[in-house]
Amino acid sequence: MESETKEVIELDYPAISVGKNIVTRVFDLFVTLVLGFLLVFPSCFLAEKLPLFVNAQNRVEEVKVDSGLYVEEDGYLIYLTDSFSSELTLDERSEQLDTALAYFFGAYLDEELSGEGFDKYTSLLREHKAENGEELFDSVGNRIKTNDDYDQAYYDIYSSIFSEQALGYLSLKKDYLKSRKTMLALYLTFSALAFILSFCVFNLIIPLCFSRGKRTLGMLVTKTALLDVRGLSCPNKRFLLRFLFQLFVIYIGSFLSFLIPFGVSLTMIIALKSHQSLSDYVSNTYLVSCADQSVYLSEGEVAFMMKQPKKN
């Protein structure tokens, strides 16, 4: 029997430069980040509609109102200091702040401060002195200076304690802190999902629309394509492997490990003769220039095209 010989056809594509390689990937990263930021807002809006978020938010608002540091006005919670009427004198504002702060430290947070809430408030008051060093408060927190010349000074002291100490002490309430953490965790989770969705759009969905070369937008701009080791368009299975590695190891891994995988991948692009990134090296794929050449899907298609007469 005559032995059949198989014709070997070699495909040769121009190597892509380091600069074009990096530009391609930076462009893809840029559009991914832009869409990701745009998706963050609707994602967080969806997070706010979850029962878990709503319950946590309601608990936070309850604690704020119960603390006496916030008041509800037109359906919104505002600081007590922002609710003061412009008709109130400085002395009247100081009286209201003093009453609210004494309740907050001495009653509302007394348990969290081991029964020493009022003493804590008194010590905060006594830390403040007049410009000449004179005491402004006695041992139980009462004002020593009663003339009008000190009204602004006393109001500034109460306002300072309110904004710089009291609001921060709210975190001593375990339910408040737990609810705030729940809300933050949901915001961060849905924000992360927004960027993951953006990554999937530009690095999975769009490339799959281009069966020849699995091109991202960056590849379209730089006229490059993703090929396998045979010089053919990257098969779907291999492309999916590359995508998953790129998503979980390069991007998510870089976020969790101070950009180490990203740095390794960039170093490989610069150092390797093939200029493969880490994800390309693992999946055995290559980014090549195809500005003047077709990208083939199979060896059969290559053989067929090679047998076609060349146009003059």
Secondary structure by P-SEA (a helix, b strand, c coil): cbbbbbbbbbbbbccccaaaaaaaaaaaaaaaaaaaaaaaaaaaaaaaacaaaaaaaaaaaaaaaaaccccccccccccccccccccccaaaaaaaaaaaaaaacccccccccccaaaaaaaaaaacccccccccccccccccccccccaaaaaaaaaaaaacccccccccccaaaaaaaaaaaaaaaaaaaaaaaaaaaaaccaaaaacccccccaaaaaabbbbbccccccccaaaaaaaaaaaacccaaaaaaccaaaaaaaaaaaacccccccaaaaaabbbbbbcccbbbbccaaaaaaaaaccccc
